[in-house]
Amino acid sequence: MPRYYFHVREGGVLGKDPKGTKFANLDDAYDYAVKAAREVIAEVGLANDVIDVTRFEITAEDGTVLREVLFRSAVQLD
């Protein structure tokens, strides 16, 4: 099973995921990132704080960015 890394882009800073997580495919990794983004948004909202994180960058083991999950696209506001 391939290992995917979920780096976090916060402002101009990239926080790297040092361990990654194994998933059967990229679609499963993407679904995981969307769920995680929703959880971060909920936690920050409950704390009445500001979300500085803009996205997850899902990468392969060699560092290639495979997909991005924008936090603003993880929830519907309408």
Backbone as CSV, one residue per row, in Angstrom:
resi,resn,N_x,N_y,N_z,CA_x,CA_y,CA_z,C_x,C_y,C_z
1,MET,0.838,-1.168,0.000,0.000,0.000,0.000,0.892,1.243,0.000
2,PRO,0.563,2.228,-0.827,1.389,3.442,-0.848,1.195,4.299,0.395
3,ARG,2.231,5.032,0.738,2.192,5.954,1.881,2.022,7.367,1.331
4,TYR,1.081,8.091,1.921,0.809,9.467,1.531,1.119,10.386,2.711
5,TYR,1.606,11.575,2.381,1.972,12.556,3.397,1.018,13.738,3.287
6,PHE,0.604,14.244,4.448,-0.379,15.322,4.501,0.285,16.562,5.096
7,HIS,0.982,17.304,4.243,1.647,18.519,4.685,0.593,19.614,4.835
8,VAL,0.813,20.496,5.796,-0.145,21.555,6.097,0.452,22.894,5.708
9,ARG,-0.273,23.620,4.881,0.164,24.955,4.460,-0.542,25.971,5.366
10,GLU,0.257,26.714,6.134,-0.268,27.719,7.049,0.416,29.036,6.727
11,GLY,-0.343,29.917,6.062,0.274,31.141,5.561,1.333,30.761,4.539
12,GLY,2.530,31.264,4.694,3.614,30.916,3.780,4.473,29.776,4.272
13,VAL,4.056,29.122,5.355,4.866,28.077,5.978,4.256,26.703,5.693
14,LEU,5.117,25.755,5.341,4.679,24.390,5.096,5.101,23.512,6.266
15,GLY,4.113,22.984,6.976,4.386,22.048,8.063,4.381,20.644,7.489
16,LYS,5.499,19.967,7.586,5.624,18.649,6.956,5.165,17.524,7.867
17,ASP,4.473,16.589,7.261,4.040,15.360,7.920,5.207,14.379,7.822
18,PRO,5.884,14.076,8.930,7.078,13.237,8.850,6.807,11.738,8.687
19,LYS,5.605,11.284,9.050,5.327,9.849,9.036,4.482,9.395,7.863
20,GLY,3.499,10.199,7.484,2.586,9.787,6.432,1.651,8.687,6.917
21,THR,0.739,8.308,6.035,-0.243,7.270,6.341,-0.461,6.438,5.089
22,LYS,-0.601,5.143,5.278,-0.826,4.257,4.131,-2.313,4.202,3.786
23,PHE,-2.594,4.305,2.498,-3.943,4.168,1.965,-3.882,3.312,0.712
24,ALA,-4.988,2.704,0.388,-5.048,1.855,-0.807,-4.840,2.657,-2.080
25,ASN,-5.312,3.915,-2.074,-5.196,4.743,-3.279,-5.317,6.219,-2.913
26,LEU,-5.090,7.068,-3.899,-5.117,8.508,-3.692,-6.515,8.996,-3.324
27,ASP,-7.553,8.394,-3.879,-8.918,8.815,-3.535,-9.194,8.639,-2.048
28,ASP,-8.745,7.531,-1.472,-8.925,7.305,-0.041,-8.139,8.330,0.773
29,ALA,-6.938,8.652,0.333,-6.124,9.656,1.012,-6.793,11.028,0.933
30,TYR,-7.367,11.351,-0.210,-8.062,12.620,-0.392,-9.272,12.701,0.545
31,ASP,-10.067,11.648,0.600,-11.236,11.626,1.484,-10.821,11.829,2.941
32,TYR,-9.717,11.215,3.331,-9.186,11.376,4.680,-8.812,12.842,4.940
33,ALA,-8.176,13.484,3.970,-7.754,14.876,4.125,-8.957,15.816,4.237
34,VAL,-10.005,15.558,3.459,-11.215,16.382,3.541,-11.834,16.248,4.934
35,LYS,-11.927,15.035,5.428,-12.484,14.803,6.771,-11.629,15.500,7.831
36,ALA,-10.320,15.386,7.710,-9.415,16.022,8.670,-9.550,17.544,8.622
37,ALA,-9.698,18.109,7.429,-9.878,19.558,7.287,-11.160,19.990,7.992
38,ARG,-12.229,19.226,7.827,-13.498,19.544,8.495,-13.346,19.496,10.009
39,GLU,-12.582,18.539,10.504,-12.367,18.425,11.943,-11.575,19.622,12.474
40,VAL,-10.566,20.053,11.723,-9.782,21.227,12.134,-10.671,22.462,12.162
41,ILE,-11.479,22.636,11.127,-12.380,23.786,11.060,-13.340,23.785,12.252
42,ALA,-13.891,22.625,12.582,-14.822,22.516,13.710,-14.126,22.858,15.030
43,GLU,-12.945,22.317,15.248,-12.216,22.575,16.490,-11.864,24.047,16.642
44,VAL,-11.394,24.643,15.565,-11.016,26.052,15.612,-12.259,26.914,15.807
45,GLY,-13.353,26.550,15.154,-14.593,27.300,15.306,-15.121,27.247,16.728
46,LEU,-15.069,26.064,17.346,-15.535,25.930,18.723,-14.676,26.734,19.700
47,ALA,-13.413,26.880,19.366,-12.506,27.654,20.215,-12.608,29.150,19.921
48,ASN,-13.462,29.506,18.947,-13.641,30.899,18.533,-12.305,31.520,18.129
49,ASP,-11.526,30.744,17.390,-10.199,31.158,16.951,-10.213,31.401,15.449
50,VAL,-9.117,31.861,14.906,-8.986,32.133,13.479,-8.242,30.983,12.814
51,ILE,-8.725,30.552,11.668,-8.064,29.478,10.927,-6.977,30.081,10.041
52,ASP,-5.736,29.710,10.323,-4.608,30.166,9.517,-4.224,29.136,8.463
53,VAL,-4.651,27.908,8.673,-4.309,26.833,7.745,-5.122,27.015,6.472
54,THR,-4.455,26.940,5.334,-5.172,27.128,4.077,-5.425,25.824,3.339
55,ARG,-4.518,24.830,3.511,-4.717,23.587,2.760,-3.802,22.477,3.249
56,PHE,-4.222,21.255,2.879,-3.356,20.093,2.981,-2.754,19.859,1.610
57,GLU,-1.486,19.529,1.571,-0.839,19.111,0.334,-0.546,17.621,0.485
58,ILE,-1.226,16.813,-0.302,-1.038,15.366,-0.245,0.104,15.026,-1.188
59,THR,1.154,14.408,-0.641,2.311,14.088,-1.465,2.622,12.595,-1.433
60,ALA,3.348,12.175,-2.443,3.875,10.814,-2.510,5.154,10.759,-1.673
61,GLU,5.687,9.565,-1.518,6.914,9.398,-0.724,8.090,10.187,-1.287
62,ASP,8.107,10.422,-2.592,9.212,11.178,-3.202,9.013,12.692,-3.118
63,GLY,7.901,13.145,-2.479,7.651,14.572,-2.307,6.783,15.199,-3.380
64,THR,6.422,14.446,-4.396,5.568,14.969,-5.453,4.180,15.284,-4.904
65,VAL,3.714,16.518,-5.118,2.366,16.896,-4.691,1.372,16.245,-5.643
66,LEU,0.497,15.415,-5.071,-0.473,14.670,-5.870,-1.826,15.381,-5.919
67,ARG,-2.223,15.968,-4.802,-3.494,16.700,-4.710,-3.419,17.677,-3.561
68,GLU,-4.291,18.665,-3.607,-4.412,19.620,-2.517,-5.853,19.636,-2.040
69,VAL,-6.022,19.850,-0.755,-7.350,20.013,-0.183,-7.388,21.406,0.440
70,LEU,-8.086,22.311,-0.226,-8.254,23.653,0.313,-9.270,23.597,1.443
71,PHE,-8.948,24.184,2.566,-9.862,24.133,3.704,-11.193,24.781,3.366
72,ARG,-11.178,25.858,2.588,-12.434,26.535,2.265,-13.342,25.672,1.391
73,SER,-12.764,24.672,0.716,-13.591,23.800,-0.123,-14.078,22.570,0.642
74,ALA,-13.641,22.399,1.893,-14.008,21.214,2.674,-15.397,21.334,3.301
75,VAL,-15.915,22.562,3.340,-17.247,22.783,3.919,-18.090,23.616,2.964
76,GLN,-19.392,23.423,3.049,-20.332,24.246,2.282,-20.916,25.277,3.213
77,LEU,-20.862,26.529,2.783,-21.374,27.612,3.619,-22.715,28.144,3.123
78,ASP,-23.145,27.708,1.987,-24.436,28.195,1.442,-25.567,27.311,1.858
